[in-house]
Amino acid sequence: MLRPLAIASILLLTVLAAGCGGSDATKEDLRQDVLVARNGADAGLAQIVQAASVEDLLARMRIAASEVRGAATDVREARAPKELEDERDALAAKLLALSDEIVGTVETLEAFPEQAAQTSALNFEQWNAVQAALTKLRTQGVNVPPLGRHKPEPQRQ
């Protein structure tokens, strides 16, 4: 009876060890995961500029915050080579901070609707931090483009 239990334990440890091999991740593995996350965050940010009203702006900003938060989670869970784990974690933290900054901006605009109606541009300090983290990854050989600068399309009349 003890022998089958020992064999089962060895098999279980072998399977667990094979599934935990995070150290064999490559820069390309990280690039692919970060690129998908970056594209999701960028799409969320891009749609903000299409807002047609204050209410629409706030709704779009909430969507962007959610997309950026999801990107932070995806980056944090991405497999990375050991030497790039700190950069991966820094990018995830900066994306999370950007999401929080967007949420804070929504809350401020909701508290001051008259100023929200006069808003013509938004700048997020954490956007710059995300850009810096992406730049650092690029210098380490993980070629992911920066977030885009988004502006509304001119209205034709």
C-alpha positions in Angstrom: 0.0 0.0 0.0 2.8 2.4 0.8 4.5 1.7 -2.6 1.6 3.1 -4.8 1.4 6.2 -2.6 5.1 6.8 -3.0 4.8 6.4 -6.8 1.9 8.7 -6.9 3.8 11.3 -4.8 6.8 11.2 -7.2 4.5 11.6 -10.2 2.8 14.5 -8.6 6.1 16.2 -7.8 7.3 15.6 -11.3 4.2 17.2 -12.9 4.4 20.2 -10.5 8.0 20.7 -11.2 7.4 20.6 -15.0 4.6 23.2 -14.7 6.6 25.7 -12.6 9.4 26.3 -15.0 9.1 30.1 -15.1 12.8 30.6 -15.4 12.9 29.3 -19.0 10.8 32.2 -20.2 12.3 34.2 -23.1 12.3 37.9 -24.0 10.0 37.0 -26.9 7.5 35.4 -24.4 7.6 38.6 -22.4 7.3 40.8 -25.5 4.2 38.9 -26.7 2.5 39.2 -23.4 3.4 42.8 -22.8 2.4 43.7 -26.4 -1.1 42.2 -25.9 -1.5 44.1 -22.6 -0.2 47.3 -24.1 -2.5 47.1 -27.0 -5.5 46.6 -24.7 -4.5 49.5 -22.6 -3.9 51.7 -25.6 -7.3 50.8 -27.1 -9.0 51.8 -23.8 -7.2 55.1 -23.7 -7.8 55.8 -27.4 -11.6 55.5 -27.1 -11.7 58.3 -24.5 -11.2 61.0 -27.2 -14.4 59.9 -29.0 -16.6 61.1 -26.1 -19.6 63.1 -27.3 -20.7 64.5 -23.9 -19.5 64.8 -20.3 -21.4 61.6 -19.3 -19.9 59.8 -22.3 -16.5 61.1 -21.3 -16.8 59.8 -17.8 -18.1 56.4 -19.0 -15.3 56.1 -21.5 -12.7 57.0 -18.8 -14.1 54.2 -16.6 -13.7 51.8 -19.5 -10.2 53.0 -20.0 -9.4 52.5 -16.3 -10.7 49.0 -16.5 -8.7 48.2 -19.6 -5.5 49.6 -18.1 -6.1 47.7 -14.9 -6.6 44.5 -16.9 -3.3 45.2 -18.7 -1.6 45.6 -15.3 -2.8 42.2 -14.3 -1.8 40.6 -17.6 1.7 42.1 -17.3 2.1 41.0 -13.7 1.1 37.4 -14.7 3.4 37.4 -17.8 6.3 35.0 -17.8 9.6 36.8 -17.9 13.3 35.9 -17.9 14.7 36.2 -14.4 16.7 39.2 -15.4 13.6 41.1 -16.6 11.2 40.2 -13.7 11.8 43.6 -12.0 11.1 45.5 -15.2 7.9 43.5 -15.7 6.8 44.1 -12.2 7.5 47.9 -12.5 5.5 48.1 -15.7 2.6 46.3 -14.0 2.7 48.7 -11.0 2.8 51.7 -13.3 -0.2 50.5 -15.3 -2.1 50.0 -12.1 -1.1 53.5 -10.9 -2.4 54.9 -14.3 -5.7 53.1 -13.8 -6.0 54.6 -10.3 -5.2 58.0 -11.7 -7.9 57.7 -14.3 -10.4 56.6 -11.7 -9.4 59.6 -9.5 -9.9 62.0 -12.4 -13.4 60.6 -13.1 -14.3 61.1 -9.4 -12.9 64.7 -9.5 -14.9 65.5 -12.7 -18.0 64.0 -11.2 -17.6 66.2 -8.2 -17.1 69.3 -10.4 -19.4 68.8 -13.4 -19.1 72.5 -14.5 -15.3 72.0 -14.9 -15.8 68.6 -16.6 -17.9 70.4 -19.3 -15.0 72.8 -19.9 -12.3 70.1 -20.1 -10.6 70.1 -23.5 -7.6 67.9 -22.7 -6.5 65.3 -20.2 -3.0 64.6 -19.1 -2.1 61.7 -16.8 1.2 61.8 -14.9 1.3 58.0 -14.7 1.0 57.8 -18.5 4.6 59.2 -18.6 5.7 56.6 -16.0 4.2 53.8 -18.2 6.0 55.2 -21.2 9.3 55.2 -19.2 8.8 51.6 -18.2 8.1 50.6 -21.8 11.2 52.4 -22.9 13.3 50.6 -20.3 11.9 47.3 -21.6 12.9 48.3 -25.2 16.5 49.1 -24.0 16.5 45.5 -22.6 15.6 44.0 -25.9 11.8 43.7 -25.4 10.5 45.6 -28.4 7.1 46.9 -27.5 5.9 50.3 -28.9 5.0 53.2 -26.6 1.4 54.0 -25.9 -0.1 56.3 -28.5 -1.0 59.9 -28.1 -4.6 60.2 -28.8 -6.6 63.3 -29.9 -10.1 63.6 -31.2 -10.7 63.7 -34.9 -11.8 67.1 -36.2 -15.5 67.3 -36.7 -16.7 68.0 -40.2 -19.6 70.3 -40.6 
